[in-house]
Amino acid sequence: MNYRWAEGDAADLLGEICSVRGDKANGRKWLKKAVGCRKEILDPKVKETERKLKVKDFFSELED
């Protein structure tokens, strides 16, 4: 189960990188994966990642 910590961190980072580079769809996909990994291992960072996902969704709606 230990590998899920690294997987959650990597997915969070990939989500941030994709979003910053303008690939919102992939950014959202990776952030959702990070939330799933972090919930599975009860990582306290899950709230932070969920917040990032909500912020990105909010700004995506503003752009539309």
mmCIF file of the N, C-alpha and C atoms, coordinates in Angstrom:
data_MODEL
# 
_entry.id   MODEL 
# 
loop_
_atom_site.group_PDB 
_atom_site.id 
_atom_site.type_symbol 
_atom_site.label_atom_id 
_atom_site.label_alt_id 
_atom_site.label_comp_id 
_atom_site.label_asym_id 
_atom_site.label_entity_id 
_atom_site.label_seq_id 
_atom_site.pdbx_PDB_ins_code 
_atom_site.Cartn_x 
_atom_site.Cartn_y 
_atom_site.Cartn_z 
_atom_site.occupancy 
_atom_site.B_iso_or_equiv 
_atom_site.pdbx_formal_charge 
_atom_site.auth_seq_id 
_atom_site.auth_comp_id 
_atom_site.auth_asym_id 
_atom_site.auth_atom_id 
_atom_site.pdbx_PDB_model_num 
ATOM 1   N N  . MET A 1 1  ? 0.823   -1.198 0.000   1.00 0.00 ? 1  MET A N  1 
ATOM 2   C CA . MET A 1 1  ? 0.000   0.000  0.000   1.00 0.00 ? 1  MET A CA 1 
ATOM 3   C C  . MET A 1 1  ? 0.867   1.262  0.000   1.00 0.00 ? 1  MET A C  1 
ATOM 4   N N  . ASN A 1 2  ? 2.113   1.148  0.370   1.00 0.00 ? 2  ASN A N  1 
ATOM 5   C CA . ASN A 1 2  ? 2.995   2.304  0.456   1.00 0.00 ? 2  ASN A CA 1 
ATOM 6   C C  . ASN A 1 2  ? 3.141   3.054  -0.864  1.00 0.00 ? 2  ASN A C  1 
ATOM 7   N N  . TYR A 1 3  ? 3.115   2.340  -1.983  1.00 0.00 ? 3  TYR A N  1 
ATOM 8   C CA . TYR A 1 3  ? 3.315   2.978  -3.279  1.00 0.00 ? 3  TYR A CA 1 
ATOM 9   C C  . TYR A 1 3  ? 2.222   4.000  -3.593  1.00 0.00 ? 3  TYR A C  1 
ATOM 10  N N  . ARG A 1 4  ? 1.061   3.901  -2.973  1.00 0.00 ? 4  ARG A N  1 
ATOM 11  C CA . ARG A 1 4  ? -0.041  4.827  -3.253  1.00 0.00 ? 4  ARG A CA 1 
ATOM 12  C C  . ARG A 1 4  ? 0.298   6.251  -2.817  1.00 0.00 ? 4  ARG A C  1 
ATOM 13  N N  . TRP A 1 5  ? 1.174   6.404  -1.816  1.00 0.00 ? 5  TRP A N  1 
ATOM 14  C CA . TRP A 1 5  ? 1.588   7.749  -1.409  1.00 0.00 ? 5  TRP A CA 1 
ATOM 15  C C  . TRP A 1 5  ? 2.293   8.432  -2.573  1.00 0.00 ? 5  TRP A C  1 
ATOM 16  N N  . ALA A 1 6  ? 3.260   7.733  -3.154  1.00 0.00 ? 6  ALA A N  1 
ATOM 17  C CA . ALA A 1 6  ? 4.013   8.300  -4.272  1.00 0.00 ? 6  ALA A CA 1 
ATOM 18  C C  . ALA A 1 6  ? 3.114   8.499  -5.490  1.00 0.00 ? 6  ALA A C  1 
ATOM 19  N N  . GLU A 1 7  ? 2.202   7.569  -5.715  1.00 0.00 ? 7  GLU A N  1 
ATOM 20  C CA . GLU A 1 7  ? 1.295   7.681  -6.859  1.00 0.00 ? 7  GLU A CA 1 
ATOM 21  C C  . GLU A 1 7  ? 0.381   8.899  -6.713  1.00 0.00 ? 7  GLU A C  1 
ATOM 22  N N  . GLY A 1 8  ? -0.113  9.128  -5.513  1.00 0.00 ? 8  GLY A N  1 
ATOM 23  C CA . GLY A 1 8  ? -0.957  10.300 -5.269  1.00 0.00 ? 8  GLY A CA 1 
ATOM 24  C C  . GLY A 1 8  ? -0.198  11.595 -5.469  1.00 0.00 ? 8  GLY A C  1 
ATOM 25  N N  . ASP A 1 9  ? 1.036   11.645 -4.977  1.00 0.00 ? 9  ASP A N  1 
ATOM 26  C CA . ASP A 1 9  ? 1.867   12.840 -5.154  1.00 0.00 ? 9  ASP A CA 1 
ATOM 27  C C  . ASP A 1 9  ? 2.185   13.077 -6.626  1.00 0.00 ? 9  ASP A C  1 
ATOM 28  N N  . ALA A 1 10 ? 2.523   12.010 -7.343  1.00 0.00 ? 10 ALA A N  1 
ATOM 29  C CA . ALA A 1 10 ? 2.852   12.133 -8.763  1.00 0.00 ? 10 ALA A CA 1 
ATOM 30  C C  . ALA A 1 10 ? 1.632   12.577 -9.574  1.00 0.00 ? 10 ALA A C  1 
ATOM 31  N N  . ALA A 1 11 ? 0.478   12.005 -9.286  1.00 0.00 ? 11 ALA A N  1 
ATOM 32  C CA . ALA A 1 11 ? -0.742  12.377 -10.009 1.00 0.00 ? 11 ALA A CA 1 
ATOM 33  C C  . ALA A 1 11 ? -1.099  13.835 -9.742  1.00 0.00 ? 11 ALA A C  1 
ATOM 34  N N  . ASP A 1 12 ? -0.921  14.285 -8.507  1.00 0.00 ? 12 ASP A N  1 
ATOM 35  C CA . ASP A 1 12 ? -1.189  15.678 -8.163  1.00 0.00 ? 12 ASP A CA 1 
ATOM 36  C C  . ASP A 1 12 ? -0.259  16.605 -8.950  1.00 0.00 ? 12 ASP A C  1 
ATOM 37  N N  . LEU A 1 13 ? 1.013   16.264 -8.991  1.00 0.00 ? 13 LEU A N  1 
ATOM 38  C CA . LEU A 1 13 ? 1.991   17.070 -9.716  1.00 0.00 ? 13 LEU A CA 1 
ATOM 39  C C  . LEU A 1 13 ? 1.695   17.087 -11.212 1.00 0.00 ? 13 LEU A C  1 
ATOM 40  N N  . LEU A 1 14 ? 1.377   15.935 -11.784 1.00 0.00 ? 14 LEU A N  1 
ATOM 41  C CA . LEU A 1 14 ? 1.031   15.884 -13.209 1.00 0.00 ? 14 LEU A CA 1 
ATOM 42  C C  . LEU A 1 14 ? -0.217  16.716 -13.508 1.00 0.00 ? 14 LEU A C  1 
ATOM 43  N N  . GLY A 1 15 ? -1.189  16.671 -12.613 1.00 0.00 ? 15 GLY A N  1 
ATOM 44  C CA . GLY A 1 15 ? -2.393  17.482 -12.790 1.00 0.00 ? 15 GLY A CA 1 
ATOM 45  C C  . GLY A 1 15 ? -2.083  18.963 -12.802 1.00 0.00 ? 15 GLY A C  1 
ATOM 46  N N  . GLU A 1 16 ? -1.208  19.386 -11.906 1.00 0.00 ? 16 GLU A N  1 
ATOM 47  C CA . GLU A 1 16 ? -0.798  20.793 -11.860 1.00 0.00 ? 16 GLU A CA 1 
ATOM 48  C C  . GLU A 1 16 ? -0.054  21.187 -13.135 1.00 0.00 ? 16 GLU A C  1 
ATOM 49  N N  . ILE A 1 17 ? 0.877   20.346 -13.565 1.00 0.00 ? 17 ILE A N  1 
ATOM 50  C CA . ILE A 1 17 ? 1.670   20.646 -14.763 1.00 0.00 ? 17 ILE A CA 1 
ATOM 51  C C  . ILE A 1 17 ? 0.771   20.736 -15.990 1.00 0.00 ? 17 ILE A C  1 
ATOM 52  N N  . CYS A 1 18 ? -0.117  19.777 -16.167 1.00 0.00 ? 18 CYS A N  1 
ATOM 53  C CA . CYS A 1 18 ? -1.027  19.797 -17.323 1.00 0.00 ? 18 CYS A CA 1 
ATOM 54  C C  . CYS A 1 18 ? -1.899  21.043 -17.307 1.00 0.00 ? 18 CYS A C  1 
ATOM 55  N N  . SER A 1 19 ? -2.402  21.405 -16.150 1.00 0.00 ? 19 SER A N  1 
ATOM 56  C CA . SER A 1 19 ? -3.281  22.569 -16.048 1.00 0.00 ? 19 SER A CA 1 
ATOM 57  C C  . SER A 1 19 ? -2.535  23.856 -16.377 1.00 0.00 ? 19 SER A C  1 
ATOM 58  N N  . VAL A 1 20 ? -1.327  23.980 -15.874 1.00 0.00 ? 20 VAL A N  1 
ATOM 59  C CA . VAL A 1 20 ? -0.531  25.182 -16.128 1.00 0.00 ? 20 VAL A CA 1 
ATOM 60  C C  . VAL A 1 20 ? -0.183  25.299 -17.606 1.00 0.00 ? 20 VAL A C  1 
ATOM 61  N N  . ARG A 1 21 ? 0.032   24.168 -18.253 1.00 0.00 ? 21 ARG A N  1 
ATOM 62  C CA . ARG A 1 21 ? 0.380   24.178 -19.674 1.00 0.00 ? 21 ARG A CA 1 
ATOM 63  C C  . ARG A 1 21 ? -0.853  24.332 -20.567 1.00 0.00 ? 21 ARG A C  1 
ATOM 64  N N  . GLY A 1 22 ? -2.036  24.405 -19.977 1.00 0.00 ? 22 GLY A N  1 
ATOM 65  C CA . GLY A 1 22 ? -3.249  24.639 -20.742 1.00 0.00 ? 22 GLY A CA 1 
ATOM 66  C C  . GLY A 1 22 ? -4.055  23.396 -21.079 1.00 0.00 ? 22 GLY A C  1 
ATOM 67  N N  . ASP A 1 23 ? -3.598  22.238 -20.677 1.00 0.00 ? 23 ASP A N  1 
ATOM 68  C CA . ASP A 1 23 ? -4.313  20.990 -20.954 1.00 0.00 ? 23 ASP A CA 1 
ATOM 69  C C  . ASP A 1 23 ? -5.246  20.689 -19.776 1.00 0.00 ? 23 ASP A C  1 
ATOM 70  N N  . LYS A 1 24 ? -6.351  21.380 -19.743 1.00 0.00 ? 24 LYS A N  1 
ATOM 71  C CA . LYS A 1 24 ? -7.270  21.307 -18.605 1.00 0.00 ? 24 LYS A CA 1 
ATOM 72  C C  . LYS A 1 24 ? -7.886  19.913 -18.430 1.00 0.00 ? 24 LYS A C  1 
ATOM 73  N N  . ALA A 1 25 ? -8.199  19.247 -19.543 1.00 0.00 ? 25 ALA A N  1 
ATOM 74  C CA . ALA A 1 25 ? -8.832  17.926 -19.458 1.00 0.00 ? 25 ALA A CA 1 
ATOM 75  C C  . ALA A 1 25 ? -7.902  16.913 -18.787 1.00 0.00 ? 25 ALA A C  1 
ATOM 76  N N  . ASN A 1 26 ? -6.650  16.876 -19.220 1.00 0.00 ? 26 ASN A N  1 
ATOM 77  C CA . ASN A 1 26 ? -5.703  15.951 -18.601 1.00 0.00 ? 26 ASN A CA 1 
ATOM 78  C C  . ASN A 1 26 ? -5.382  16.371 -17.173 1.00 0.00 ? 26 ASN A C  1 
ATOM 79  N N  . GLY A 1 27 ? -5.311  17.672 -16.923 1.00 0.00 ? 27 GLY A N  1 
ATOM 80  C CA . GLY A 1 27 ? -5.065  18.151 -15.566 1.00 0.00 ? 27 GLY A CA 1 
ATOM 81  C C  . GLY A 1 27 ? -6.146  17.682 -14.612 1.00 0.00 ? 27 GLY A C  1 
ATOM 82  N N  . ARG A 1 28 ? -7.376  17.797 -15.051 1.00 0.00 ? 28 ARG A N  1 
ATOM 83  C CA . ARG A 1 28 ? -8.511  17.354 -14.233 1.00 0.00 ? 28 ARG A CA 1 
ATOM 84  C C  . ARG A 1 28 ? -8.462  15.840 -14.004 1.00 0.00 ? 28 ARG A C  1 
ATOM 85  N N  . LYS A 1 29 ? -8.132  15.093 -15.055 1.00 0.00 ? 29 LYS A N  1 
ATOM 86  C CA . LYS A 1 29 ? -8.048  13.633 -14.949 1.00 0.00 ? 29 LYS A CA 1 
ATOM 87  C C  . LYS A 1 29 ? -7.004  13.228 -13.901 1.00 0.00 ? 29 LYS A C  1 
ATOM 88  N N  . TRP A 1 30 ? -5.844  13.848 -13.953 1.00 0.00 ? 30 TRP A N  1 
ATOM 89  C CA . TRP A 1 30 ? -4.780  13.500 -13.009 1.00 0.00 ? 30 TRP A CA 1 
ATOM 90  C C  . TRP A 1 30 ? -5.119  13.928 -11.586 1.00 0.00 ? 30 TRP A C  1 
ATOM 91  N N  . LEU A 1 31 ? -5.762  15.083 -11.430 1.00 0.00 ? 31 LEU A N  1 
ATOM 92  C CA . LEU A 1 31 ? -6.146  15.509 -10.079 1.00 0.00 ? 31 LEU A CA 1 
ATOM 93  C C  . LEU A 1 31 ? -7.199  14.569 -9.495  1.00 0.00 ? 31 LEU A C  1 
ATOM 94  N N  . LYS A 1 32 ? -8.127  14.089 -10.331 1.00 0.00 ? 32 LYS A N  1 
ATOM 95  C CA . LYS A 1 32 ? -9.115  13.119 -9.851  1.00 0.00 ? 32 LYS A CA 1 
ATOM 96  C C  . LYS A 1 32 ? -8.429  11.824 -9.413  1.00 0.00 ? 32 LYS A C  1 
ATOM 97  N N  . LYS A 1 33 ? -7.422  11.411 -10.178 1.00 0.00 ? 33 LYS A N  1 
ATOM 98  C CA . LYS A 1 33 ? -6.675  10.198 -9.814  1.00 0.00 ? 33 LYS A CA 1 
ATOM 99  C C  . LYS A 1 33 ? -5.950  10.411 -8.485  1.00 0.00 ? 33 LYS A C  1 
ATOM 100 N N  . ALA A 1 34 ? -5.384  11.600 -8.297  1.00 0.00 ? 34 ALA A N  1 
ATOM 101 C CA . ALA A 1 34 ? -4.692  11.912 -7.038  1.00 0.00 ? 34 ALA A CA 1 
ATOM 102 C C  . ALA A 1 34 ? -5.661  11.857 -5.867  1.00 0.00 ? 34 ALA A C  1 
ATOM 103 N N  . VAL A 1 35 ? -6.860  12.406 -6.047  1.00 0.00 ? 35 VAL A N  1 
ATOM 104 C CA . VAL A 1 35 ? -7.871  12.371 -4.985  1.00 0.00 ? 35 VAL A CA 1 
ATOM 105 C C  . VAL A 1 35 ? -8.216  10.920 -4.652  1.00 0.00 ? 35 VAL A C  1 
ATOM 106 N N  . GLY A 1 36 ? -8.403  10.098 -5.676  1.00 0.00 ? 36 GLY A N  1 
ATOM 107 C CA . GLY A 1 36 ? -8.722  8.687  -5.445  1.00 0.00 ? 36 GLY A CA 1 
ATOM 108 C C  . GLY A 1 36 ? -7.633  7.956  -4.678  1.00 0.00 ? 36 GLY A C  1 
ATOM 109 N N  . CYS A 1 37 ? -6.394  8.171  -5.078  1.00 0.00 ? 37 CYS A N  1 
ATOM 110 C CA . CYS A 1 37 ? -5.265  7.520  -4.379  1.00 0.00 ? 37 CYS A CA 1 
ATOM 111 C C  . CYS A 1 37 ? -5.198  7.978  -2.933  1.00 0.00 ? 37 CYS A C  1 
ATOM 112 N N  . ARG A 1 38 ? -5.350  9.274  -2.734  1.00 0.00 ? 38 ARG A N  1 
ATOM 113 C CA . ARG A 1 38 ? -5.203  9.825  -1.387  1.00 0.00 ? 38 ARG A CA 1 
ATOM 114 C C  . ARG A 1 38 ? -6.356  9.418  -0.480  1.00 0.00 ? 38 ARG A C  1 
ATOM 115 N N  . LYS A 1 39 ? -7.547  9.300  -1.027  1.00 0.00 ? 39 LYS A N  1 
ATOM 116 C CA . LYS A 1 39 ? -8.675  8.831  -0.210  1.00 0.00 ? 39 LYS A CA 1 
ATOM 117 C C  . LYS A 1 39 ? -8.465  7.383  0.205   1.00 0.00 ? 39 LYS A C  1 
ATOM 118 N N  . GLU A 1 40 ? -7.917  6.598  -0.704  1.00 0.00 ? 40 GLU A N  1 
ATOM 119 C CA . GLU A 1 40 ? -7.703  5.176  -0.442  1.00 0.00 ? 40 GLU A CA 1 
ATOM 120 C C  . GLU A 1 40 ? -6.753  4.948  0.737   1.00 0.00 ? 40 GLU A C  1 
ATOM 121 N N  . ILE A 1 41 ? -5.761  5.805  0.870   1.00 0.00 ? 41 ILE A N  1 
ATOM 122 C CA . ILE A 1 41 ? -4.782  5.627  1.951   1.00 0.00 ? 41 ILE A CA 1 
ATOM 123 C C  . ILE A 1 41 ? -5.004  6.605  3.104   1.00 0.00 ? 41 ILE A C  1 
ATOM 124 N N  . LEU A 1 42 ? -6.129  7.328  3.059   1.00 0.00 ? 42 LEU A N  1 
ATOM 125 C CA . LEU A 1 42 ? -6.484  8.293  4.107   1.00 0.00 ? 42 LEU A CA 1 
ATOM 126 C C  . LEU A 1 42 ? -5.414  9.362  4.290   1.00 0.00 ? 42 LEU A C  1 
ATOM 127 N N  . ASP A 1 43 ? -4.866  9.831  3.182   1.00 0.00 ? 43 ASP A N  1 
ATOM 128 C CA . ASP A 1 43 ? -3.845  10.882 3.196   1.00 0.00 ? 43 ASP A CA 1 
ATOM 129 C C  . ASP A 1 43 ? -4.491  12.213 3.575   1.00 0.00 ? 43 ASP A C  1 
ATOM 130 N N  . PRO A 1 44 ? -3.924  12.933 4.535   1.00 0.00 ? 44 PRO A N  1 
ATOM 131 C CA . PRO A 1 44 ? -4.493  14.229 4.916   1.00 0.00 ? 44 PRO A CA 1 
ATOM 132 C C  . PRO A 1 44 ? -4.425  15.270 3.792   1.00 0.00 ? 44 PRO A C  1 
ATOM 133 N N  . LYS A 1 45 ? -3.602  15.031 2.775   1.00 0.00 ? 45 LYS A N  1 
ATOM 134 C CA . LYS A 1 45 ? -3.496  15.977 1.665   1.00 0.00 ? 45 LYS A CA 1 
ATOM 135 C C  . LYS A 1 45 ? -4.688  15.895 0.715   1.00 0.00 ? 45 LYS A C  1 
ATOM 136 N N  . VAL A 1 46 ? -5.597  14.960 0.936   1.00 0.00 ? 46 VAL A N  1 
ATOM 137 C CA . VAL A 1 46 ? -6.729  14.788 0.022   1.00 0.00 ? 46 VAL A CA 1 
ATOM 138 C C  . VAL A 1 46 ? -7.574  16.057 -0.040  1.00 0.00 ? 46 VAL A C  1 
ATOM 139 N N  . LYS A 1 47 ? -7.740  16.747 1.059   1.00 0.00 ? 47 LYS A N  1 
ATOM 140 C CA . LYS A 1 47 ? -8.537  17.982 1.067   1.00 0.00 ? 47 LYS A CA 1 
ATOM 141 C C  . LYS A 1 47 ? -7.888  19.046 0.190   1.00 0.00 ? 47 LYS A C  1 
ATOM 142 N N  . GLU A 1 48 ? -6.572  19.133 0.245   1.00 0.00 ? 48 GLU A N  1 
ATOM 143 C CA . GLU A 1 48 ? -5.846  20.110 -0.565  1.00 0.00 ? 48 GLU A CA 1 
ATOM 144 C C  . GLU A 1 48 ? -6.023  19.816 -2.058  1.00 0.00 ? 48 GLU A C  1 
ATOM 145 N N  . THR A 1 49 ? -5.933  18.555 -2.431  1.00 0.00 ? 49 THR A N  1 
ATOM 146 C CA . THR A 1 49 ? -6.095  18.173 -3.829  1.00 0.00 ? 49 THR A CA 1 
ATOM 147 C C  . THR A 1 49 ? -7.533  18.388 -4.290  1.00 0.00 ? 49 THR A C  1 
ATOM 148 N N  . GLU A 1 50 ? -8.508  18.079 -3.443  1.00 0.00 ? 50 GLU A N  1 
ATOM 149 C CA . GLU A 1 50 ? -9.912  18.332 -3.794  1.00 0.00 ? 50 GLU A CA 1 
ATOM 150 C C  . GLU A 1 50 ? -10.149 19.826 -3.991  1.00 0.00 ? 50 GLU A C  1 
ATOM 151 N N  . ARG A 1 51 ? -9.510  20.647 -3.178  1.00 0.00 ? 51 ARG A N  1 
ATOM 152 C CA . ARG A 1 51 ? -9.645  22.101 -3.318  1.00 0.00 ? 51 ARG A CA 1 
ATOM 153 C C  . ARG A 1 51 ? -9.077  22.558 -4.661  1.00 0.00 ? 51 ARG A C  1 
ATOM 154 N N  . LYS A 1 52 ? -7.918  22.027 -5.045  1.00 0.00 ? 52 LYS A N  1 
ATOM 155 C CA . LYS A 1 52 ? -7.318  22.378 -6.337  1.00 0.00 ? 52 LYS A CA 1 
ATOM 156 C C  . LYS A 1 52 ? -8.259  22.010 -7.475  1.00 0.00 ? 52 LYS A C  1 
ATOM 157 N N  . LEU A 1 53 ? -8.871  20.846 -7.371  1.00 0.00 ? 53 LEU A N  1 
ATOM 158 C CA . LEU A 1 53 ? -9.785  20.378 -8.409  1.00 0.00 ? 53 LEU A CA 1 
ATOM 159 C C  . LEU A 1 53 ? -10.994 21.305 -8.515  1.00 0.00 ? 53 LEU A C  1 
ATOM 160 N N  . LYS A 1 54 ? -11.543 21.727 -7.380  1.00 0.00 ? 54 LYS A N  1 
ATOM 161 C CA . LYS A 1 54 ? -12.692 22.633 -7.384  1.00 0.00 ? 54 LYS A CA 1 
ATOM 162 C C  . LYS A 1 54 ? -12.320 23.991 -7.960  1.00 0.00 ? 54 LYS A C  1 
ATOM 163 N N  . VAL A 1 55 ? -11.141 24.495 -7.630  1.00 0.00 ? 55 VAL A N  1 
ATOM 164 C CA . VAL A 1 55 ? -10.688 25.786 -8.152  1.00 0.00 ? 55 VAL A CA 1 
ATOM 165 C C  . VAL A 1 55 ? -10.528 25.703 -9.661  1.00 0.00 ? 55 VAL A C  1 
ATOM 166 N N  . LYS A 1 56 ? -9.939  24.623 -10.149 1.00 0.00 ? 56 LYS A N  1 
ATOM 167 C CA . LYS A 1 56 ? -9.746  24.467 -11.587 1.00 0.00 ? 56 LYS A CA 1 
ATOM 168 C C  . LYS A 1 56 ? -11.094 24.356 -12.303 1.00 0.00 ? 56 LYS A C  1 
ATOM 169 N N  . ASP A 1 57 ? -12.057 23.657 -11.706 1.00 0.00 ? 57 ASP A N  1 
ATOM 170 C CA . ASP A 1 57 ? -13.393 23.565 -12.290 1.00 0.00 ? 57 ASP A CA 1 
ATOM 171 C C  . ASP A 1 57 ? -14.050 24.938 -12.335 1.00 0.00 ? 57 ASP A C  1 
ATOM 172 N N  . PHE A 1 58 ? -13.887 25.716 -11.278 1.00 0.00 ? 58 PHE A N  1 
ATOM 173 C CA . PHE A 1 58 ? -14.482 27.049 -11.207 1.00 0.00 ? 58 PHE A CA 1 
ATOM 174 C C  . PHE A 1 58 ? -13.941 27.934 -12.324 1.00 0.00 ? 58 PHE A C  1 
ATOM 175 N N  . PHE A 1 59 ? -12.610 27.942 -12.497 1.00 0.00 ? 59 PHE A N  1 
ATOM 176 C CA . PHE A 1 59 ? -12.017 28.786 -13.523 1.00 0.00 ? 59 PHE A CA 1 
ATOM 177 C C  . PHE A 1 59 ? -12.323 28.281 -14.924 1.00 0.00 ? 59 PHE A C  1 
ATOM 178 N N  . SER A 1 60 ? -12.502 26.982 -15.085 1.00 0.00 ? 60 SER A N  1 
ATOM 179 C CA . SER A 1 60 ? -12.886 26.433 -16.386 1.00 0.00 ? 60 SER A CA 1 
ATOM 180 C C  . SER A 1 60 ? -14.273 26.928 -16.780 1.00 0.00 ? 60 SER A C  1 
ATOM 181 N N  . GLU A 1 61 ? -15.180 26.986 -15.809 1.00 0.00 ? 61 GLU A N  1 
ATOM 182 C CA . GLU A 1 61 ? -16.531 27.476 -16.081 1.00 0.00 ? 61 GLU A CA 1 
ATOM 183 C C  . GLU A 1 61 ? -16.507 28.952 -16.459 1.00 0.00 ? 61 GLU A C  1 
ATOM 184 N N  . LEU A 1 62 ? -15.627 29.726 -15.859 1.00 0.00 ? 62 LEU A N  1 
ATOM 185 C CA . LEU A 1 62 ? -15.528 31.144 -16.185 1.00 0.00 ? 62 LEU A CA 1 
ATOM 186 C C  . LEU A 1 62 ? -15.027 31.360 -17.605 1.00 0.00 ? 62 LEU A C  1 
ATOM 187 N N  . GLU A 1 63 ? -14.141 30.484 -18.068 1.00 0.00 ? 63 GLU A N  1 
ATOM 188 C CA . GLU A 1 63 ? -13.591 30.609 -19.416 1.00 0.00 ? 63 GLU A CA 1 
ATOM 189 C C  . GLU A 1 63 ? -14.617 30.270 -20.484 1.00 0.00 ? 63 GLU A C  1 
ATOM 190 N N  . ASP A 1 64 ? -15.586 29.430 -20.149 1.00 0.00 ? 64 ASP A N  1 
ATOM 191 C CA . ASP A 1 64 ? -16.599 29.013 -21.133 1.00 0.00 ? 64 ASP A CA 1 
ATOM 192 C C  . ASP A 1 64 ? -17.582 30.085 -21.368 1.00 0.00 ? 64 ASP A C  1 
# 
